[in-house]
Amino acid sequence: MVQMKNKEKDCWVALGLIAVATSIGLAAYGRHALVDPVLQTRWSIGVEYLRDMGLGLLVMTLIRNAWVSRKCQQWPERLLVLGIVLFSGVLFLESINPDGLEQSLFRLAPPVGGVLLIASWLWILMQFLTKRSSVLT
């Protein structure tokens, strides 16, 4: 079980680094390929959240390794990744095809993703406050 949790932590670090690296390429694409300023702004918001939450995933992993009990499930990280996909992913899709998603249920994904992002940070906070690791105490 410990082996699986370590692999999952490694996965979060890798995903965080991939998100940051990908955000750089996507920022360049949005700046040069999108001509509509409204679409560029929407794209930029997606890029910012992808980058920031990718860094956040690294921070969550550090918090978990340093202060949170190893017994705590890694749900905050899972919610964060799902929130990134729903929030940034749909903003990217809307920027590429603004009319295609307007009438679909995908238009609800960014608010749901945003709620998941908030929930993930509050959840790791609760784990930090209530499940202190005995390693550093």
PAZAPA-4460 file (N, C-alpha, C; in steps of 0.05 Angstrom, whole numbers, plus 32768, in hexadecimal, padded with zeros to 4 digits):
% residues 137
    n_x    n_y    n_z   ca_x   ca_y   ca_z    c_x    c_y    c_z   seq   type   mol
   8010   7FE8   8000   8000   8000   8000   8011   8019   8000     1      M     A
   8027   8019   8010   8039   8030   8011   8046   8034   7FF6     2      V     A
   804D   801F   7FE8   8059   8020   7FCE   8046   802E   7FBA     3      Q     A
   802C   8027   7FBB   8019   8034   7FA9   8016   8051   7FAF     4      M     A
   8015   8059   7FC9   8013   8075   7FD0   802B   8085   7FC6     5      K     A
   8043   8079   7FC8   805B   8087   7FBF   8059   808B   7FA1     6      N     A
   8050   8077   7F92   804D   807A   7F75   8038   808F   7F6E     7      K     A
   8023   8091   7F7E   800F   80A5   7F79   801B   80C1   7F7E     8      E     A
   802B   80C4   7F93   8038   80DE   7F98   804B   80E5   7F81     9      K     A
   8059   80D1   7F77   806B   80D6   7F60   805B   80DF   7F48    10      D     A
   8043   80D4   7F45   8031   80DB   7F2F   8029   80F8   7F32    11      C     A
   8023   8101   7F4B   801A   811D   7F4F   8031   8130   7F48    12      W     A
   8049   8129   7F50   8060   813A   7F4A   8063   813C   7F2C    13      V     A
   8062   8125   7F1E   8065   8125   7F01   804F   8135   7EF4    14      A     A
   8036   8132   7EFC   8020   8141   7EF1   8023   815F   7EF6    15      L     A
   802C   8166   7F0D   8031   8183   7F13   8046   818F   7F00    16      G     A
   805C   8180   7EFD   8071   818A   7EEB   8068   818B   7ECE    17      L     A
   8058   8176   7EC6   804D   8176   7EAA   803A   818E   7EA6    18      I     A
   802A   8194   7EBA   8017   81AA   7EB8   8026   81C5   7EB5    19      A     A
   803B   81C9   7EC4   804B   81E1   7EC2   8058   81E3   7EA6    20      V     A
   8065   81CE   7E9D   8072   81CE   7E83   805E   81D2   7E6C    21      A     A
   8047   81C5   7E6E   8032   81C7   7E5A   8027   81E4   7E59    22      T     A
   8025   81F0   7E70   801A   820B   7E71   802B   821F   7E61    23      S     A
   8045   821A   7E61   8057   822C   7E52   8051   822A   7E34    24      I     A
   804F   8211   7E2A   8049   820D   7E0D   802D   8218   7E06    25      G     A
   801A   8213   7E18   7FFF   821C   7E12   7FFD   823B   7E13    26      L     A
   800D   8247   7E24   800D   8265   7E25   8017   8270   7E0A    27      A     A
   802C   8264   7E00   8037   826D   7DE6   8022   8268   7DCF    28      A     A
   8015   8251   7DD0   8001   824B   7DBC   7FEB   8260   7DBD    29      Y     A
   7FE0   8265   7DD4   7FCA   8279   7DD7   7FD2   8295   7DCE    30      G     A
   7FEA   829C   7DD4   7FF4   82B7   7DCD   7FF7   82BA   7DAF    31      R     A
   8000   82A5   7DA1   8006   82A8   7D85   7FF0   829D   7D72    32      H     A
   7FE0   828A   7D7B   7FCC   827D   7D6A   7FB0   8289   7D6C    33      A     A
   7FAA   8294   7D83   7F8F   829F   7D87   7F90   82BD   7D82    34      L     A
   7F7F   82C6   7D71   7F80   82E3   7D6A   7F6A   82F3   7D79    35      V     A
   7F55   82E6   7D81   7F3F   82F4   7D8F   7F48   82F9   7DAC    36      D     A
   7F48   8313   7DB5   7F51   8319   7DD0   7F40   830B   7DE6    37      P     A
   7F27   8308   7DE1   7F16   82FA   7DF5   7F1E   82DD   7DF8    38      V     A
   7F23   82D0   7DE1   7F2C   82B4   7DE2   7F48   82B2   7DEE    39      L     A
   7F5A   82C5   7DE8   7F74   82C6   7DF4   7F73   82C8   7E13    40      Q     A
   7F61   82D9   7E1C   7F5D   82DD   7E39   7F54   82C3   7E46    41      T     A
   7F40   82B6   7E3A   7F35   829D   7E44   7F4B   8288   7E45    42      R     A
   7F5A   8287   7E2F   7F71   8273   7E2D   7F85   8279   7E43    43      W     A
   7F8C   8293   7E47   7FA0   829B   7E5B   7F97   8293   7E77    44      S     A
   7F7E   8295   7E7D   7F74   828D   7E97   7F78   826F   7E9B    45      I     A
   7F72   825F   7E86   7F76   8243   7E88   7F94   823C   7E8C    46      G     A
   7FA5   824B   7E7E   7FC2   8247   7E81   7FCB   824D   7E9E    47      V     A
   7FC2   8264   7EA8   7FC9   826C   7EC3   7FC1   8257   7ED8    48      E     A
   7FA9   824D   7ED6   7FA0   8239   7EE9   7FAF   821F   7EE5    49      Y     A
   7FB5   8217   7ECD   7FC4   81FF   7EC8   7FDF   8201   7ED5    50      L     A
   7FED   8217   7ED1   8007   821B   7EDC   8006   821D   7EFB    51      R     A
   7FF4   822D   7F05   7FF3   8231   7F22   7FEB   8218   7F31    52      D     A
   7FD8   8209   7F26   7FCF   81F1   7F33   7FE3   81DA   7F2F    53      M     A
   7FF2   81DB   7F19   8008   81C8   7F16   801D   81CC   7F2C    54      G     A
   8024   81E5   7F31   8036   81EC   7F48   8029   81E4   7F62    55      L     A
   800E   81E9   7F64   8000   81E1   7F7C   8001   81C4   7F81    56      G     A
   8000   81B4   7F6D   8002   8197   7F70   801D   818F   7F7C    57      L     A
   8032   819D   7F74   804C   8199   7F80   804C   81A1   7F9E    58      L     A
   803F   81B7   7FA3   803D   81C1   7FBF   802E   81AD   7FD0    59      V     A
   8017   81A3   7FC6   8007   818F   7FD4   8018   8177   7FDB    60      M     A
   8028   816E   7FC8   8039   8156   7FCC   804D   815C   7FE2    61      T     A
   8059   8174   7FE2   806C   817B   7FF6   805F   817C   8012    62      L     A
   8047   8188   8013   8038   8189   802C   8032   816D   8036    63      I     A
   8029   815C   8025   8023   8141   802D   803C   8133   8037    64      R     A
   8052   8136   8029   806B   8128   8031   8075   8132   804C    65      N     A
   8072   814C   8051   807E   8158   8069   806C   8158   8081    66      A     A
   8052   815C   807D   8041   8161   8095   8028   8150   8098    67      W     A
   801F   8144   8082   8005   8136   8083   800B   8118   8087    68      V     A
   7FFB   810B   8097   7FFE   80EF   809D   7FFD   80DF   8083    69      S     A
   800D   80CA   8082   800E   80B9   806B   7FF4   80A9   8068    70      R     A
   7FE4   80A8   807D   7FCB   8099   807D   7FB5   80A9   806E    71      K     A
   7FB8   80C2   806B   7FA4   80D3   805D   7FA3   80CC   803F    72      C     A
   7F8C   80C9   8035   7F88   80C4   8018   7F90   80DD   8008    73      Q     A
   7F98   80D9   7FF0   7FA2   80EE   7FDF   7F8B   80FA   7FCE    74      Q     A
   7F74   80FD   7FDA   7F5D   8109   7FCB   7F61   8126   7FC4    75      W     A
   7F6E   8136   7FD4   7F72   8152   7FCB   7F81   8154   7FB0    76      P     A
   7F95   8143   7FAD   7FA4   8143   7F94   7F93   813A   7F7D    77      E     A
   7F82   8126   7F82   7F70   811B   7F6D   7F5C   8130   7F65    78      R     A
   7F51   813E   7F79   7F3D   8153   7F72   7F4B   816A   7F63    79      L     A
   7F63   8171   7F6B   7F71   8187   7F5E   7F75   8180   7F40    80      L     A
   7F7E   8168   7F3A   7F82   8160   7F1E   7F68   8161   7F0F    81      V     A
   7F53   8156   7F1A   7F39   8157   7F0D   7F30   8174   7F09    82      L     A
   7F34   8185   7F1D   7F2D   81A1   7F1A   7F3C   81AF   7F04    83      G     A
   7F56   81A9   7F02   7F66   81B4   7EEC   7F5B   81AC   7ED1    84      I     A
   7F55   8193   7ECE   7F4A   8189   7EB4   7F30   8197   7EAD    85      V     A
   7F1E   8198   7EC1   7F04   81A4   7EBC   7F06   81C2   7EB7    86      L     A
   7F16   81D0   7EC7   7F17   81ED   7EC5   7F28   81F5   7EAD    87      F     A
   7F41   81EF   7EAD   7F53   81F8   7E97   7F4C   81EA   7E7D    88      S     A
   7F47   81D0   7E7E   7F42   81C1   7E66   7F2A   81CC   7E56    89      G     A
   7F15   81D2   7E64   7EFD   81DD   7E56   7F02   81F9   7E4D    90      V     A
   7F11   8209   7E5C   7F18   8224   7E52   7F28   8222   7E38    91      L     A
   7F3A   820F   7E36   7F49   820B   7E1E   7F37   8204   7E07    92      F     A
   7F25   81F1   7E0C   7F12   81E8   7DF7   7F00   81FF   7DEE    93      L     A
   7EF7   820F   7E01   7EE6   8226   7DFA   7EF5   823B   7DEA    94      E     A
   7F0F   823E   7DEF   7F1F   8251   7DE0   7F23   8248   7DC4    95      S     A
   7F25   822E   7DBF   7F29   8224   7DA4   7F0F   8223   7D95    96      I     A
   7EFA   821B   7DA2   7EDF   8219   7D96   7ECA   8226   7DA7    97      N     A
   7EC9   8241   7DA7   7EB7   824F   7DBA   7E9A   8249   7DB6    98      P     A
   7E91   8243   7D9E   7E75   823E   7D99   7E6D   8221   7D9E    99      D     A
   7E80   820F   7D9D   7E7B   81F3   7D9F   7E72   81EA   7DBB   100      G     A
   7E7C   81F7   7DD0   7E76   81EE   7DEB   7E60   81FE   7DF8   101      L     A
   7E58   8214   7DEB   7E45   8226   7DF8   7E2B   8219   7E00   102      E     A
   7E20   8207   7DF0   7E07   81FA   7DF6   7E0A   81DF   7E03   103      Q     A
   7E22   81D6   7E0A   7E26   81BC   7E15   7E2A   81BD   7E34   104      S     A
   7E2A   81A6   7E40   7E2E   81A5   7E5D   7E4B   81AC   7E65   105      L     A
   7E5D   81AD   7E51   7E79   81B4   7E56   7E7B   81D1   7E62   106      F     A
   7E67   81E1   7E5C   7E68   81FD   7E66   7E68   81FD   7E85   107      R     A
   7E5E   81E8   7E91   7E5D   81E6   7EAE   7E77   81DC   7EBB   108      L     A
   7E89   81D2   7EAA   7EA1   81C6   7EB4   7EB4   81DA   7EC2   109      A     A
   7EB8   81F2   7EB7   7ECB   8204   7EC6   7EC1   820B   7EE2   110      P     A
   7EA8   8212   7EE6   7EA0   8217   7F02   7EA3   81FE   7F14   111      P     A
   7E9C   81E7   7F0A   7EA0   81CE   7F1A   7EBE   81CA   7F1F   112      V     A
   7ECE   81CE   7F0B   7EEB   81CB   7F0E   7EF6   81DF   7F23   113      G     A
   7EEC   81F7   7F22   7EF4   820B   7F36   7EED   8203   7F52   114      G     A
   7ED5   81F8   7F56   7ECD   81EF   7F70   7EDF   81D8   7F79   115      V     A
   7EE6   81C6   7F67   7EF8   81B0   7F6E   7F14   81BA   7F76   116      L     A
   7F1D   81CF   7F68   7F37   81DB   7F6F   7F36   81E6   7F8C   117      L     A
   7F21   81F4   7F92   7F1E   81FF   7FAD   7F1D   81E9   7FC2   118      I     A
   7F0C   81D5   7FBC   7F08   81BE   7FCE   7F22   81AF   7FD3   119      A     A
   7F32   81AC   7FBE   7F4B   819D   7FC2   7F5E   81AC   7FD5   120      S     A
   7F5F   81C6   7FD4   7F70   81D6   7FE6   7F65   81D5   8002   121      W     A
   7F4B   81D7   8005   7F3F   81D5   8020   7F43   81BA   802C   122      L     A
   7F42   81A5   801B   7F45   818A   8025   7F62   8185   802F   123      W     A
   7F75   818E   8020   7F91   818B   8029   7F96   819B   8042   124      I     A
   7F89   81B2   8044   7F8B   81C2   805D   7F80   81B2   8075   125      L     A
   7F69   81A6   8071   7F5D   8196   8087   7F70   817E   808E   126      M     A
   7F7B   8172   807A   7F8E   815C   8080   7FA6   8167   808F   127      Q     A
   7FAF   817E   8087   7FC6   818A   8095   7FC0   8191   80B2   128      F     A
   7FA8   819B   80B6   7FA1   81A4   80D1   7F9A   818D   80E4   129      L     A
   7F8F   8177   80D9   7F85   8161   80EA   7F96   8148   80EA   130      T     A
   7FA6   8143   80D6   7FB5   812A   80D4   7FD3   812F   80D3   131      K     A
   7FDD   813D   80E7   7FF9   8143   80E7   800B   812A   80E7   132      R     A
   8020   812B   80D8   8032   8114   80D7   8043   8112   80F1   133      S     A
   8047   80FB   80FA   8057   80F7   8112   8075   80F8   810C   134      S     A
   807C   80F9   80F2   8098   80FA   80EA   80A5   8114   80F3   135      V     A
   8097   812B   80F1   80A4   8145   80F7   809B   8150   8112   136      L     A
   808A   8143   8120   8081   814E   813A   8091   8143   8151   137      T     A
***
